[in-house]
Amino acid sequence: SATPSDTVRAVRRVVVQTLQEARVSGVRLGVSAARAPYGARVRLSADGPFPQVVSLAGLLARPERGLVLEKVRFSPRGGEQVSLDLEGVTLSGSAP
């Protein structure tokens, strides 16, 4: 059975792999263990061009990522630039 630290590591790995597919900057990522029925809690913020930032949110929302998005906020930063603030959880037993 996976320990909370195993779950956090697995979720962090999935999010980092997803970030490598996105062209964003200023990434801040936090992954922590969560209480049941959740496995892990994810907090992420990033900046970039609107299409890339929206694409990142879409990639993170894909079912195979195992992440349930609770809050997603896009904030304009001028021109084509936006920032993303995202919070989500994984369900116990559905972690990658």
N, C-alpha and C positions, 0 to 999 in steps of 0.2 A: 504494500500500500504506500502511496506517495505521501511524504511528509509535507508540512506547509512550506518548508524551504525548497523542496523539490518542485512543488507547484509554482512558487514564485520564480524560480530559475527557468522553468519551462515556458511560463507566460512571458517573461522578459525576453527570452530567446525569440519567441514568435513575433513580439512587437518590434524588436530590433531588426529582424529579417524583413518585416513589412516596411520599416523605415528605410531600409536600403533600396527598396523599390521606388521610393518617393523622392522627389527633388525639393526638399524643404530644409530650412536652417533653424538655428536657435532652438533646437529640440531640448526639451526638459522632460524626463521620463521618471516616474516613480511606480514601482510595483511592490505591493505589500500583501502579506497574508490577510485573509478576511474571514470573518465568522461564518459558519454554516447558515444558510445553504450555499454560500459563495466559497470559491476556492482562493481567488486573489482579487485584489483591487488595483486598477490601473489609472494613473493620472498622467496625461500627456499634454504638452503644449508645443506648438511649432509655428513657424512663419514661412511664408513663401507666396509664389504666384497663385492666384485664385484656383486655376485648374488643378495644380499639383496638390494644394491643401485639401480641396474637396475630394480629389482622388484618394488621398491618404485616408480620409475618414471612411470612404467607401471600401477600401481594402481592409481596414480594421473591422468593418461591420460584416465582412464575408463570413458565412457560417463555419467554414473550416478553421477560422482563427479562434473560435470558441469564446469570443468576447461579446458580452451583452452591453451595449452602449446605454448609459444612463443619462449623460449630459453631453451635448455637443454644441459648442458655440463658435461661430465665425465672426471675427471683428475686422472691419476694413482698416487698413493701415496706410492708405493712400495709393493712388495709381492702381495697379493690378495686385498689390500686395494685401494679404489678409493673414490674420493669426487664427489659430485653432486652439481651443481649450476643450479637452475631452476627458470624461470620466467613464469608467466601465468596470464590470466585474466578470469573472468567470464563474460558472456554476460548479459546485463540487461534483467531481466525477466527469466533467466535460472538458477539463483542462487539456491542452494539446499534449 
